[in-house]
Amino acid sequence: MNNVINFPTLAPALEHLAPSLNVPTSRPLNDARTDIESLITDIRFAFNYAQEHALAVLSVNADRFGAYMIIAPTEHVKTLFGAECTCWRNYESEGTATEHWVASIEHIRVFWREVKCVH
């Protein structure tokens, strides 16, 4: 089963892949992964991948789209993910530019944020 995220087709909807923290309780989540064993397996896989590639993990969680990992930015992260990563939000405020990135490890989403000085 190939569950790799295809970024070119999802580009317009990448913001909706961000961690879903406000889940409505009034209706069932038909797209939720409710198999706890699968989610635990995904979390272990994400941690092992991060350890093998020297990524600093801030958190590993699950939402209605499955498991996701938030990492600290490193110099090699964009090289590591290559075409499997994209900037899905960027903005400037008070002299700093903030970029939000998303990548995938098979079907597990990986997020990080980069903050840079624009002056």
C-alpha positions in Angstrom: 0.0 0.0 0.0 1.5 3.3 -1.1 0.4 6.2 1.0 3.0 8.8 -0.1 1.7 12.4 0.0 1.7 13.9 -3.5 2.6 17.5 -2.9 1.9 18.9 -6.4 -1.7 17.8 -6.3 -2.2 18.9 -2.7 -0.5 22.3 -3.0 -3.8 24.4 -2.9 -4.9 22.5 0.3 -1.6 22.2 2.2 -2.9 24.5 5.0 -5.6 22.0 5.7 -3.0 19.3 6.4 -1.6 21.3 9.3 -2.3 19.7 12.7 -6.0 19.8 13.4 -6.3 20.9 17.0 -9.9 22.0 16.9 -11.9 18.9 16.1 -15.6 19.3 16.3 -17.2 17.0 18.7 -20.7 17.2 17.2 -20.1 14.9 14.3 -18.1 11.7 13.6 -14.7 12.0 11.8 -15.1 9.6 8.9 -11.5 10.2 7.8 -10.0 9.5 11.2 -7.5 6.7 11.7 -9.0 5.0 14.6 -6.6 2.0 14.7 -4.5 2.8 17.8 -1.9 0.1 16.9 -1.4 1.7 13.4 -0.9 5.1 15.0 1.6 3.8 17.5 3.5 2.1 14.7 3.5 5.3 12.8 4.8 7.2 15.8 7.6 4.6 16.4 8.5 4.8 12.7 8.7 8.6 12.8 10.9 8.6 15.9 13.2 6.0 14.3 13.4 8.0 11.1 14.3 11.1 13.1 17.0 9.3 15.1 18.5 7.9 11.9 18.7 11.3 10.2 19.6 13.4 13.3 16.4 15.4 13.4 15.4 17.1 16.6 11.9 16.1 17.4 9.7 18.6 19.2 6.6 16.4 19.2 4.9 13.5 17.6 1.1 13.5 17.6 -1.9 12.2 15.8 -5.0 14.0 14.4 -7.8 13.1 12.1 -5.4 12.6 9.2 -3.0 10.3 11.1 0.4 10.7 12.7 2.5 13.8 12.3 5.8 15.1 13.6 7.0 18.6 14.5 10.8 19.0 14.2 13.3 21.8 14.8 14.7 23.2 11.6 18.3 22.1 10.7 20.6 23.0 7.9 20.1 19.7 6.1 16.3 19.2 6.5 15.4 20.5 3.0 18.1 18.4 1.4 16.9 15.4 3.3 13.3 15.7 2.1 14.1 17.2 -1.3 11.0 17.3 -3.5 8.9 15.9 -0.7 8.8 19.2 1.1 7.2 22.6 0.4 6.6 25.9 2.2 2.9 26.2 2.8 2.8 29.5 4.6 5.1 32.5 4.9 4.7 36.0 6.2 6.8 39.0 7.4 6.2 40.8 10.7 8.4 43.3 12.5 11.6 42.5 10.7 11.3 38.7 10.7 10.2 36.4 8.0 8.5 33.2 9.1 8.1 30.1 6.8 6.0 27.1 7.7 7.2 23.9 6.0 5.6 20.5 5.5 7.2 17.3 4.2 6.3 13.6 4.3 7.9 10.3 5.4 5.7 7.9 3.5 2.2 9.0 4.8 3.4 10.7 8.0 3.5 14.5 7.8 6.5 16.4 9.1 6.2 20.1 10.0 8.8 22.7 10.9 9.0 26.5 11.0 11.9 28.7 10.0 12.3 32.3 11.3 14.8 34.6 9.6 15.7 38.3 9.9 14.8 40.3 6.8 17.0 43.3 7.5 
